[in-house]
Amino acid sequence: MILPCLFIAPTPDMGRGVFTSAALEADSIVEIAPVVVMNAQDRILIDQTTLHDYIFEWGDDQQKCCMALGYVPIYNHSYSANCEYDMDYEHDTITIKTVRPIEAGEELFINYNGTWDDTKPLWFDAK
């Protein structure tokens, strides 16, 4: 499920991103995406490709990884994101939900650390 008001468009600094054409209320589910779960051996191979930047660690022990379908791989990162994501290990889905009201035309961001306001530097900022 992807809200019909969401769309992908170019961004000035991050390639492409996910935007909304309609205002969204706080705590709105904007997407529920299925994922393809892969084991630790697959992760070793994926880490050697461009897909490394688009996968999520998966499972309580984070020994697996997954590739989300839908728009999920296109959401850009922000340390003060306006959305958060939740992983459902039982149903193999990722849900994207707003954490504050979002205006029409605004880009939707997630925090790649897993918590919408976590400021721990990520791999691309820790250089």
Helices and strands as residue ranges (DSSP letters): E 6-10, E 16-20, E 29-38, H 40-46, G 50-54, E 55-58, E 64-68, G 72-74, E 76-77, E 83-88, E 93-98, E 107-110
